[in-house]
């Protein structure tokens, strides 16, 4: 059981048991019963997700493509960048998933897709690798949203996108972080046009 937590073991944390009270194709809820280094016992709940891709798309004329999507979880329209989970992806190269998400959510095709790293949102309860990509030379076409997705596609300037990420207009923390993490590349692209 503890084999998946080698650092925890090194720190003196013992895993007594692991339970999955809920699982579906999108996520699993895991509860670990633990003994902490000081000898106290407790439980830790973790939401497990398959890897996710998030992509900051930039059009051929230097505009950032954002989506405004209805999110049932918060019952609101939320500004985001395209993203998707790998729960229904069968390939080996996540770049293919990025290209699929671009086609579905913004009707986009990208000349170049660059992986910029991995980050972990909500590290207190969520176990997921979010792979960040920058897509450039994006052209837009007809969207193909999945069932249950209600999405509007918008293009904005680099400055506007970064402002939205900073001033709270974009309440999706993963999208705001993705934009800010891409800021050097975005500013470089906007000076080329």
N, C-alpha and C positions, 0 to 999 in steps of 0.2 A: 504493500500500500504506500509506503513512504518513498518508494523508488522515484516517484515523479516530483519529489520535494527534497532534493539532496541538500540544498542550503538550509532548509528548515531543520533537517536532521543534524547538520553541523552546528546549528545554533541551539541544539538541545530540545527541539520540539518533537514530541512523539505523536504520531497519528495512531489513534486507537481504532477508529473505524471510519469508513466512507460510505455515505448513503446518497442515492439519487432519488429523492421523493417525486421528481417530475422530470420528464424528458420528452422532447418532440424533435422534429427534423431541424428546427431552428436553434434550439438551446437546451441546456440541461441545468437543473438546479441541483447543486451538490452540497451536502452537509458533512463536514469533517469534524469528528470528535477528537479532541486534542488534549495532551498534557503539555502545558507551557514549561519553559525552563525553570520557573520558580516552584513547580510542583502543582500549580492549580490546574483544574480541568475546565474545559469549555468547548463550545462548538463554534465553528466558523462556517457561514453560508457563502457560497460562491455561485455566481451565474457563469456558466461556461458557454462560449460561442465558438463556432468555427472561425477561421481567419476571415477578415473583412478587408475590402479594398475601398479606398476613398480617393477621389481624383479631382484635381483642380484643372478644369479645362480652359484653355485660352484659344480664342479664334485666330484665324489667319490675320485679322486686323488688330490683334492685341486686346480684345475684350475678354473679360472673364465671364464664363457661363455659370450662372447660378440657377438653382431651382427653388421654387416656393412650393412646398409639399404639405398636404394635410397629414398631420400625425395624430392618429387615434389615441395614442398613449397620453398625450397632453391636450388633446381636443383643441388643436389650434393649427394654423398655417405657420410653417417654419421655413426660414431661409436656410439653404444648405448648398453644398456641392454634391455632385453625384457620388453614390456609394452603393455597395452591395456585399452581401454575404456569400461565402463559398459553400453554403449548405447544399446547393443544387449544382455545383460546378464540378465537372469531372476531369478537367485538364490538369496539367502539371505546372503550367506557366500562368501565374496570376495576371500577367499582362493581357492574356486572352479574356479573363474575367473583366478587367478594366474596359477593354474595347466593347464587350457585350453590354456592360452597364451604360457606357456612353451612348450606344445605339438605342437601348431601351428608354433611358431617362431623358436624353436631350436630342435624340436622333443624330448623334454626332459620330463623325469619323475623324481620327487624329493622325497626323503625319508622324508624330513622334510621341512615345510614351516613356517616361523616365521614372524609375523607382527611386524615391527619396528617403526611404527608411521605414521603420516600424515604430509605432507608439502604442501606449496602453492607457485608454481612458478609464476613469472610475476604478482605479486600482484597489480600492477598498472592498469592492464586491464583484467586480467583473473581470473574468479571465478571457481576454481576447487579444489577438495580435491584429492591429489595424495597419495595413500596408498603405503608405502614402505614395501617390503618383502625381506627376505633372504631365498633362497632355497638351501638346502644342500643335499649331497648324490645324485646329479643329474647324470642320465645316459642319453646319447644322442641317438637319433634314426632318423627316417625320418621326415622331417619337413612337415607341412601342412599350408603354408601361405595362407592368404586370397587373393582374387582377388585384384590386384593392389599393392601387397607387393612384393618387390624384396629384398631378404635377403640372406646374406652370414653368416654362423655360424663359429666362431673362438673361440678357447680356448687359454687363455694366463695365465701367472703366476699372482699371486696376485700383486706382485711388478709392473709388466708391466701394469696391469689394473689401478692401482693407479697412476702410472706415466702418463698414457694417460689422466686420469681425471684431473691431475694437469697441464700438459704442453700444453693443448689446442688441442692435437690430437683428443680428444673426444669433439667435439663442441656442443653436446647436453647437455645443462646445467642441465636438469633433470636427465640424466644418470650419468653425472659427479658427481652431488650432491649425488645421490643414492650410488655410489661407495664410495665416501668419508665418507658418513654417516655410511656405513657398515665397514669402515676400522678396528675398533677394533675387530669385529667378524672375518673379513677376515684374519687379522694377527694371531688371535688365531687358526683359521683352518689351516693356512699354517705352523704353528709350530708343529701341530699334525702329519704332514706327513713328 
